[in-house]
Amino acid sequence: MVYHKLGAFIHKIKSFVQINKEIIKRHILGWCIFWFVDFCFAFANRGGNINLDYPVNIIIFIAFFYSVAYFAIIPYFSTNKSRATIITILILVLFVFLKYLFSAFIFDGNPTRKGLMFVSFEVWRFSTAILFAFAYWIYLQSMKDQKMRYLSEIKLIETQDVLLSTEIKFLKAQINPHFLFNTLNFLYAETYKLSPKVSEGILLLTEIMRYTVQSTTNEEITIEKEAEFLRKYVKIQQLRFHDRLQIVLDINIFSPSISIPPLIILSFVENAFKYGKINDPNNPLTVKLESNPEYIYFYCSNLKNTHFKDPSTNVGIENIKSRLNRYSNNYDLSIKDENSIYTVTLKINLLL
């Protein structure tokens, strides 16, 4: 059991050394330079004599440096300076005490300096290690900041590439609508004299397509424009179905500047044309839209087409709800799917 734990510990040490090999090399090189310079001064000041306690001082100094750096300054100085200071003082007291024990009982039986003088000298010596630890923390912070700036620059470049790619795709997507609008305008001009009704349908289709493309670039649009678009949409459907279309359209816009997510209203009306039976005079398609300073009210009711074989997936409804949630959290949406009647009621409260 002990052998297994020892083997696991040795494996962790090897893994740590392997991962941080370059960092360890730089630390060893730095300490070699530092202690070589210190040795030269100590050798000169002591007349060429170096005591046995010198290598012990090196070990204690290095141990103190890493203890302060990794247990006090690095983990706490950025977030809790008081805690970092207290831990540093405790470590300092511990190492001064250990140094006293080494001096008193291991080397010559007495500390080389007595009492307060000994403590003052060792505190001064360990204080240089604290300064080195603090400088090391500053170095790590600068490296961290440099890495963050580098990552931010990489992220910015990636974002710019995505925006450029999106812009190119958007421009490509605009080519087809412009081509379609130009073609429809040409057909409108060519058919105006031959069939005013057909040319009117082409003109309405052009305006509807243009509104659909332009409105999707905005998060919101005025209720007046949405109502105008709804009228044009119903009008082109009337041209399409001739006298067979049975519809009651009631639009009352008292606050035209109120904004609303685009195509919300149309989605429900389009759904009614797609799935509803709209040629029954006893059950006409009923569409109501009203706006005032207090609320926006929409109502749509249609007779269901029982012969329609393409069932709704409700994806469009979920999309509408998602857009409404981004627009307001103060609305009521009621959808009733009864045996023969499908009804949608939407009320958006504008007052808090």
C-alpha positions in Angstrom: 0.0 0.0 0.0 2.8 2.4 1.0 4.8 1.4 -2.1 1.7 2.1 -4.3 1.3 5.6 -2.8 5.0 6.3 -3.2 4.8 5.2 -6.8 1.8 7.4 -7.5 3.6 10.4 -5.8 6.7 9.9 -7.9 4.6 9.6 -11.0 2.9 13.0 -10.2 6.3 14.5 -9.7 7.5 13.2 -13.0 4.4 14.4 -14.8 4.7 17.9 -13.2 8.4 18.1 -14.3 7.6 17.0 -17.8 4.7 19.5 -18.2 6.7 22.4 -16.7 10.1 21.5 -18.0 10.8 24.8 -19.7 9.6 26.8 -16.7 11.8 24.7 -14.3 14.8 25.3 -16.5 14.3 29.1 -16.4 13.9 29.1 -12.6 17.1 27.0 -12.2 19.0 29.3 -14.5 17.7 32.4 -12.6 18.7 31.0 -9.2 22.1 30.0 -10.4 22.9 33.5 -11.6 21.5 35.0 -8.4 23.4 32.8 -6.1 26.6 33.0 -8.1 26.6 36.8 -7.7 25.7 36.4 -4.0 28.5 33.9 -3.5 31.0 36.2 -5.0 30.0 39.0 -2.6 29.9 36.7 0.4 33.3 35.1 -0.6 34.9 38.6 -0.8 33.3 40.0 2.4 34.4 36.9 4.4 38.0 37.0 3.3 37.7 33.8 1.2 35.9 31.8 3.9 32.5 30.3 3.4 30.8 28.5 6.3 28.7 25.4 6.1 25.6 27.3 6.8 25.8 29.1 3.4 24.1 26.2 1.4 21.5 25.8 4.1 20.8 29.5 3.8 20.3 29.1 0.1 17.8 26.2 0.6 15.9 28.1 3.3 15.8 31.3 1.2 14.5 29.5 -1.9 11.9 27.6 0.1 10.7 30.9 1.7 10.4 32.5 -1.7 8.2 29.8 -3.2 6.2 29.5 0.0 5.3 33.2 0.0 4.8 33.3 -3.8 2.6 30.2 -4.1 0.7 30.3 -0.8 0.2 34.0 -0.2 0.9 36.5 -3.1 -0.1 34.6 -6.2 -3.4 33.1 -4.9 -4.6 36.0 -2.8 -2.9 39.3 -3.6 -5.2 40.2 -6.5 -8.4 39.5 -4.6 -7.6 39.8 -0.9 -4.5 41.8 0.0 -5.1 41.6 3.7 -5.2 37.8 3.6 -2.1 37.8 1.5 -0.3 40.0 4.0 -1.3 38.0 7.0 -0.2 34.7 5.4 3.1 36.3 4.4 3.8 37.5 7.9 3.0 34.0 9.3 5.3 32.4 6.8 8.0 34.9 7.7 7.7 34.2 11.4 7.9 30.5 10.8 11.0 30.7 8.7 12.8 33.1 11.1 12.1 30.6 13.8 13.4 27.7 11.7 16.5 29.7 10.9 17.0 30.4 14.6 16.8 26.6 15.3 19.4 25.8 12.7 21.7 28.5 14.0 21.3 27.6 17.6 21.4 23.8 17.6 22.9 22.5 14.4 25.9 24.7 13.5 27.8 26.4 16.3 25.4 26.0 19.2 24.5 29.7 19.3 23.0 32.0 16.7 25.7 34.0 14.9 23.8 37.1 16.1 22.0 37.4 19.4 18.3 38.3 20.0 16.8 41.3 18.3 19.9 41.7 16.1 19.5 38.2 14.7 15.7 38.6 14.1 16.2 42.0 12.4 18.9 40.6 10.1 16.8 37.6 9.1 13.7 39.7 8.6 15.6 42.0 6.3 17.1 39.0 4.4 13.7 37.3 4.0 12.2 40.7 3.0 14.3 40.6 -0.1 12.7 37.2 -0.9 9.3 38.8 -0.4 10.2 41.5 -2.9 11.4 38.8 -5.4 8.1 36.9 -4.9 6.1 40.1 -5.5 8.2 40.9 -8.6 7.5 37.3 -9.8 3.8 37.9 -9.3 4.0 41.1 -11.3 5.8 39.1 -14.1 3.1 36.4 -14.0 0.3 39.1 -14.2 2.0 40.8 -17.1 2.3 37.4 -18.9 -1.4 36.7 -18.2 -2.4 40.1 -19.5 -0.3 39.7 -22.6 -1.9 36.3 -23.2 -5.4 37.8 -22.7 -4.6 40.6 -25.1 -3.3 38.0 -27.6 -6.5 35.9 -27.2 -8.6 39.1 -27.6 -6.8 40.0 -30.8 -7.3 36.5 -32.1 -11.0 36.6 -31.2 -11.3 40.1 -32.8 -9.8 38.8 -36.0 -12.1 35.7 -36.0 -15.1 38.0 -35.4 -14.1 40.3 -38.2 -13.7 37.2 -40.5 -17.2 36.0 -39.5 -18.6 39.5 -40.1 -16.9 39.8 -43.4 -18.2 36.3 -44.4 -21.7 37.2 -43.2 -21.6 40.5 -45.1 -20.6 38.7 -48.3 -23.4 36.2 -47.8 -25.8 39.0 -47.2 -24.7 40.8 -50.4 -25.1 37.6 -52.3 -28.5 37.1 -50.9 -29.5 40.6 -52.0 -28.7 39.9 -55.6 -31.6 37.5 -56.1 -34.2 39.9 -54.6 -33.0 42.8 -56.7 -33.1 40.7 -59.8 -36.6 39.6 -58.8 -37.8 43.1 -58.2 -36.4 44.4 -61.5 -38.0 41.5 -63.3 -41.4 42.1 -61.7 -41.2 45.8 -62.5 -40.5 44.8 -66.1 -43.5 42.5 -66.2 -45.7 45.2 -64.6 -44.8 47.7 -67.3 -45.3 45.1 -70.1 -48.7 43.9 -68.8 -50.2 47.2 -67.8 -51.8 47.8 -71.2 -52.7 44.2 -71.8 -54.3 43.4 -68.4 -54.6 46.1 -65.7 -55.7 43.4 -63.2 -52.6 41.2 -63.9 -50.3 44.3 -63.7 -51.9 45.3 -60.4 -51.2 41.8 -59.0 -47.6 42.1 -60.1 -47.3 45.5 -58.5 -48.7 44.3 -55.2 -46.5 41.2 -55.3 -43.5 43.4 -55.9 -44.4 45.7 -52.9 -45.0 42.6 -50.7 -41.7 41.0 -51.6 -39.8 44.3 -51.0 -41.5 44.8 -47.6 -40.7 41.2 -46.6 -37.0 41.7 -47.5 -36.6 45.1 -45.9 -38.6 44.4 -42.7 -36.4 41.4 -41.8 -33.4 43.7 -41.4 -35.2 45.5 -38.5 -36.1 44.1 -35.1 -39.2 46.3 -35.0 -41.4 48.2 -37.5 -44.3 50.6 -37.1 -47.8 49.2 -36.7 -48.9 51.5 -39.6 -46.5 49.8 -42.0 -47.5 46.4 -40.8 -51.2 47.3 -41.3 -50.5 48.6 -44.8 -48.7 45.5 -45.7 -51.6 43.4 -44.4 -54.0 45.3 -46.6 -51.8 44.6 -49.7 -51.5 41.0 -48.8 -55.3 40.6 -48.5 -55.8 42.5 -51.7 -53.5 40.3 -53.7 -55.3 37.3 -52.3 -58.6 38.8 -53.4 -57.2 39.1 -56.9 -56.1 35.5 -56.7 -59.4 34.0 -55.5 -61.7 36.5 -57.4 -65.2 36.5 -55.8 -64.7 33.2 -54.0 -62.7 34.9 -51.1 -64.9 35.5 -48.1 -63.1 37.8 -45.7 -63.9 40.5 -43.1 -60.9 42.8 -42.6 -61.2 45.4 -39.8 -58.2 47.6 -39.2 -58.2 50.6 -36.8 -54.8 52.2 -36.2 -55.1 55.1 -33.7 -51.4 55.1 -32.8 -49.5 54.6 -36.1 -46.0 55.1 -34.6 -46.2 52.2 -32.2 -43.6 49.5 -33.1 -44.0 45.8 -33.4 -41.9 42.9 -34.6 -42.3 42.6 -38.3 -44.4 39.9 -40.0 -45.9 38.7 -36.7 -49.4 39.6 -37.8 -48.9 38.3 -41.4 -47.7 34.9 -40.1 -51.1 34.2 -38.5 -53.1 35.6 -41.5 -50.9 33.6 -43.9 -51.5 30.5 -41.8 -55.3 31.1 -42.1 -55.1 31.3 -45.9 -52.9 28.1 -46.0 -55.0 25.9 -43.7 -58.4 27.6 -43.7 -61.5 27.3 -45.8 -62.0 30.9 -47.0 -64.8 30.6 -49.5 -67.7 29.9 -47.1 -69.9 33.0 -46.8 -71.4 31.8 -43.6 -68.0 31.5 -42.0 -65.8 34.2 -43.5 -62.1 34.7 -42.6 -62.2 37.4 -39.9 -59.1 39.6 -39.3 -59.1 42.5 -36.9 -56.1 44.7 -36.0 -56.3 47.7 -33.6 -53.7 49.9 -32.0 -53.9 52.6 -29.4 -51.6 54.0 -26.8 -52.6 51.3 -24.3 -52.4 48.1 -26.4 -52.2 46.3 -29.8 -55.0 43.9 -30.5 -55.1 41.3 -33.2 -57.8 38.7 -33.9 -57.9 36.1 -36.6 -60.6 33.4 -37.0 -61.1 31.0 -39.9 -63.0 27.9 -40.8 -60.7 24.9 -40.9 -60.1 23.1 -44.2 -60.7 19.5 -43.2 -59.3 18.2 -46.6 -55.9 19.8 -46.1 -53.3 17.0 -46.0 -50.3 19.0 -44.8 -50.5 19.3 -41.1 -48.9 22.2 -39.3 -45.6 21.6 -37.4 -46.1 24.5 -35.0 -42.5 25.6 -35.8 -43.8 29.0 -37.0 -45.9 29.5 -33.8 -42.8 28.8 -31.6 -40.8 31.3 -33.7 -43.5 33.9 -33.2 -43.6 33.3 -29.4 -39.8 33.6 -29.3 -39.9 37.0 -31.1 -42.7 38.2 -28.9 -40.8 37.3 -25.8 -37.8 39.4 -27.0 -40.2 42.3 -27.7 -42.3 42.3 -24.6 -43.1 40.2 -21.5 -46.6 41.8 -21.2 -48.7 40.1 -23.8 -51.5 37.5 -24.1 -51.5 35.0 -26.9 -54.4 32.7 -27.2 -54.7 30.0 -29.9 -57.8 27.9 -30.0 -57.8 24.9 -32.3 -61.4 23.7 -32.2 -63.2 21.1 -34.3 -64.1 23.4 -37.1 -62.7 26.9 -36.1 -59.2 28.0 -35.7 -58.8 31.3 -33.7 -55.8 33.4 -32.8 -56.1 36.3 -30.3 -53.1 38.5 -29.5 -53.1 41.4 -27.1 -49.8 43.3 -26.4 -50.1 45.6 -23.5 -48.1 48.8 -24.0 -48.6 50.3 -20.5 -46.6 48.9 -17.6 
